[in-house]
Amino acid sequence: MAILPADQLVTEMELAILFLDIRDFTGLLQHGSEKENIQTIKKLLDLFVKIITNFGGNIINRAGDGLYAVFGLDTTLRTAAKQALRSTKMLFESLEFVNQEFALSKFGFPLEVGIGLHTGKVIVEHEYSEDMPLSVMGLPVNIAARLQAHTKKVDNDLILSDAFYSQLAVVEHEKLGKNKKQVAIPGVRALQTIWLAGRSYHKVCNNYTLGITLDHHMAIAG
């Protein structure tokens, strides 16, 4: 762990940024035991944190029903985007498993999330060492957060910015398809080109491999 000089505690870096939010958390709290439901969401977020960190991400903030992470503190931006996308795939796989094995029978509906992925140059404030970010701020962070929120408006649970998409390999482009559009994001002057890379809400997708155990997911998460 490298200790940074005082004049290097604040740096400018290009990072991949991930925002995640549990959908309809307020409604979930009103379905059965509020205490039990909060514990369920906390455990789910614990799993998400393990997955993200296992794929090289750093959690910047976790509050309530969502979290915010960055990738690329010690890698190239292209590698960071690859890690962020791989972690996102595992997040959805794990969520699908939780739904099939627990949530559908308990609640009668699946737990769902919205995820926004973006890249850009941000200001990173480190806490004593280069691998302990205290805060990451800048317009790209705000855009990533708004992309996550925009998943509700476009009815697609995963949005990639064009900046993020451009960092991915051609093989990933082929997997993601060509569902691209321009949208206006609240508070951001320029129109944003986005890629709808997920699925509609309120549907359980069977595209993921479900014939595996929870131990398998936890082992992968680390």
C-alpha positions as CSV (number, residue, x, y, z in Angstrom):
1,M,0.0,0.0,0.0
2,A,1.7,3.2,-1.2
3,I,1.5,6.2,1.1
4,L,0.9,9.4,-0.9
5,P,2.6,12.7,-0.3
6,A,0.3,15.4,0.9
7,D,0.3,17.1,-2.5
8,Q,-1.0,14.0,-4.2
9,L,-4.0,13.3,-1.9
10,V,-6.2,14.9,-4.6
11,T,-5.7,13.7,-8.2
12,E,-7.5,13.8,-11.5
13,M,-8.2,10.4,-13.1
14,E,-10.3,8.8,-15.8
15,L,-12.4,6.1,-14.2
16,A,-15.4,3.9,-15.0
17,I,-18.3,4.7,-12.7
18,L,-21.2,2.5,-11.6
19,F,-24.4,3.5,-9.9
20,L,-26.9,0.9,-8.7
21,D,-30.3,1.3,-7.0
22,I,-32.8,-1.2,-5.8
23,R,-36.1,-0.6,-7.5
24,D,-39.3,0.2,-5.5
25,F,-37.6,0.0,-2.1
26,T,-40.4,2.0,-0.5
27,G,-43.0,-0.5,-1.8
28,L,-40.9,-3.4,-0.6
29,L,-40.8,-1.9,3.0
30,Q,-44.6,-2.0,3.1
31,H,-44.8,-5.7,2.1
32,G,-44.6,-7.8,5.2
33,S,-42.1,-7.2,8.0
34,E,-40.2,-3.9,7.4
35,K,-37.3,-5.1,9.6
36,E,-36.9,-8.4,7.7
37,N,-37.1,-6.6,4.4
38,I,-34.4,-4.1,5.4
39,Q,-32.2,-7.0,6.4
40,T,-32.9,-8.7,3.1
41,I,-31.8,-5.7,1.2
42,K,-28.7,-5.2,3.4
43,K,-27.6,-8.8,2.7
44,L,-28.2,-8.3,-1.0
45,L,-26.1,-5.2,-1.1
46,D,-23.4,-7.0,0.9
47,L,-23.3,-9.5,-1.9
48,F,-23.2,-6.8,-4.5
49,V,-20.3,-5.1,-2.7
50,K,-18.3,-8.4,-2.7
51,I,-18.9,-8.9,-6.4
52,I,-17.9,-5.3,-7.3
53,T,-14.7,-5.4,-5.2
54,N,-13.9,-8.9,-6.5
55,F,-13.9,-7.5,-10.1
56,G,-11.6,-4.6,-9.1
57,G,-14.1,-1.9,-8.1
58,N,-13.9,0.4,-5.2
59,I,-17.1,1.3,-3.3
60,I,-17.3,5.1,-2.8
61,N,-20.7,5.3,-1.2
62,R,-23.4,2.9,0.0
63,A,-26.6,4.3,1.4
64,G,-30.0,2.8,1.9
65,D,-31.0,1.0,-1.2
66,G,-28.1,1.8,-3.5
67,L,-24.4,2.1,-4.0
68,Y,-21.8,3.9,-6.0
69,A,-18.5,2.4,-7.2
70,V,-15.6,3.2,-9.4
71,F,-13.2,1.1,-11.4
72,G,-9.7,2.0,-12.7
73,L,-7.8,3.4,-9.7
74,D,-4.9,1.1,-10.7
75,T,-5.7,0.1,-14.3
76,T,-6.2,1.6,-17.7
77,L,-9.7,3.0,-18.5
78,R,-10.3,0.2,-21.0
79,T,-9.6,-2.4,-18.4
80,A,-11.7,-0.5,-15.9
81,A,-14.7,-0.6,-18.3
82,K,-14.2,-4.3,-18.9
83,Q,-14.2,-5.0,-15.1
84,A,-17.2,-2.8,-14.5
85,L,-19.2,-4.7,-17.2
86,R,-18.1,-8.1,-16.0
87,S,-19.2,-7.2,-12.4
88,T,-22.5,-5.9,-13.7
89,K,-23.2,-9.2,-15.5
90,M,-22.5,-11.0,-12.2
91,L,-24.7,-8.6,-10.3
92,F,-27.6,-9.5,-12.5
93,E,-26.9,-13.2,-12.4
94,S,-26.8,-13.2,-8.6
95,L,-30.0,-11.1,-8.4
96,E,-31.7,-13.6,-10.7
97,F,-30.6,-16.4,-8.4
98,V,-31.9,-14.6,-5.3
99,N,-35.2,-14.0,-7.1
100,Q,-35.6,-17.7,-8.1
101,E,-34.6,-19.1,-4.8
102,F,-36.1,-16.6,-2.4
103,A,-37.7,-13.3,-3.4
104,L,-40.4,-14.7,-5.8
105,S,-41.8,-17.1,-3.2
106,K,-41.5,-14.5,-0.3
107,F,-42.8,-11.4,-2.0
108,G,-44.6,-12.7,-5.1
109,F,-42.5,-10.4,-7.3
110,P,-38.8,-10.2,-8.2
111,L,-36.3,-7.8,-6.7
112,E,-35.0,-5.5,-9.4
113,V,-32.2,-2.9,-9.8
114,G,-31.3,-0.1,-12.1
115,I,-27.6,0.3,-13.1
116,G,-25.9,3.2,-14.9
117,L,-22.3,2.9,-16.3
118,H,-20.3,5.8,-17.5
119,T,-16.6,6.9,-17.9
120,G,-14.9,10.2,-17.5
121,K,-12.3,12.4,-15.9
122,V,-13.0,13.0,-12.2
123,I,-11.4,14.4,-9.2
124,V,-10.3,11.7,-6.7
125,E,-9.5,12.6,-3.1
126,H,-7.5,9.8,-1.5
127,E,-7.5,8.9,2.2
128,Y,-3.8,8.3,3.1
129,S,-3.1,5.9,0.2
130,E,-3.8,5.5,-3.5
131,D,-6.1,2.5,-3.1
132,M,-8.3,4.2,-0.4
133,P,-10.5,6.8,-2.2
134,L,-12.4,9.0,0.1
135,S,-14.4,10.7,-2.6
136,V,-14.7,10.9,-6.4
137,M,-16.4,13.9,-7.8
138,G,-17.1,15.6,-11.1
139,L,-19.6,15.8,-13.9
140,P,-19.2,12.2,-15.0
141,V,-20.3,11.1,-11.5
142,N,-23.4,13.2,-11.8
143,I,-24.1,11.8,-15.3
144,A,-23.7,8.2,-14.1
145,A,-26.1,8.8,-11.3
146,R,-28.7,10.3,-13.6
147,L,-28.3,7.4,-16.1
148,Q,-29.1,5.0,-13.3
149,A,-32.2,7.0,-12.5
150,H,-33.1,7.1,-16.2
151,T,-33.4,3.3,-16.3
152,K,-37.0,3.8,-14.9
153,K,-38.0,6.2,-17.7
154,V,-36.7,4.0,-20.6
155,D,-37.9,0.8,-18.9
156,N,-34.4,-0.9,-19.1
157,D,-32.5,-1.9,-16.1
158,L,-29.0,-1.3,-17.5
159,I,-27.8,1.9,-19.3
160,L,-24.3,2.4,-20.7
161,S,-23.2,5.8,-21.8
162,D,-21.6,6.2,-25.2
163,A,-18.3,7.0,-23.5
164,F,-18.4,3.7,-21.6
165,Y,-19.5,1.8,-24.6
166,S,-16.6,3.1,-26.6
167,Q,-14.1,1.6,-24.2
168,L,-15.4,-1.9,-24.7
169,A,-14.1,-4.5,-27.2
170,V,-15.9,-5.3,-30.4
171,V,-16.9,-8.7,-29.1
172,E,-18.8,-6.9,-26.3
173,H,-20.5,-4.6,-28.7
174,E,-21.8,-7.6,-30.6
175,K,-23.2,-9.1,-27.4
176,L,-24.8,-5.8,-26.3
177,G,-26.7,-5.2,-29.5
178,K,-27.5,-1.9,-31.2
179,N,-30.2,-0.5,-28.9
180,K,-28.9,3.1,-29.0
181,K,-30.7,6.4,-28.5
182,Q,-30.2,10.0,-27.5
183,V,-31.8,11.3,-24.4
184,A,-32.0,14.5,-22.3
185,I,-30.7,14.0,-18.8
186,P,-32.0,16.4,-16.1
187,G,-29.3,19.0,-15.2
188,V,-27.0,18.1,-18.1
189,R,-27.0,20.5,-21.0
190,A,-25.8,18.2,-23.8
191,L,-27.9,15.3,-25.1
192,Q,-26.5,12.0,-24.0
193,T,-26.1,9.0,-26.4
194,I,-26.9,5.9,-24.4
195,W,-27.1,2.1,-25.0
196,L,-29.9,0.1,-23.5
197,A,-28.1,-3.0,-22.5
198,G,-30.5,-4.6,-20.0
199,R,-34.1,-5.8,-19.9
200,S,-37.5,-4.4,-19.1
201,Y,-38.7,-4.2,-15.5
202,H,-41.2,-6.5,-13.8
203,K,-40.2,-9.5,-15.8
204,V,-38.0,-12.4,-14.7
205,C,-35.4,-13.2,-17.3
206,N,-34.3,-16.7,-17.9
207,N,-31.2,-15.8,-19.9
208,Y,-28.9,-16.4,-16.9
209,T,-27.7,-19.7,-15.7
210,L,-29.8,-20.7,-12.6
211,G,-28.7,-24.2,-12.0
212,I,-26.0,-23.2,-9.5
213,T,-25.9,-22.7,-5.8
214,L,-25.7,-19.6,-3.6
215,D,-22.4,-20.9,-2.3
216,H,-21.2,-20.6,-5.9
217,H,-22.1,-17.0,-6.1
218,M,-20.6,-16.2,-2.7
219,A,-17.4,-18.0,-3.7
220,I,-17.1,-15.9,-6.8
221,A,-17.9,-12.8,-4.9
222,G,-14.9,-13.5,-2.6
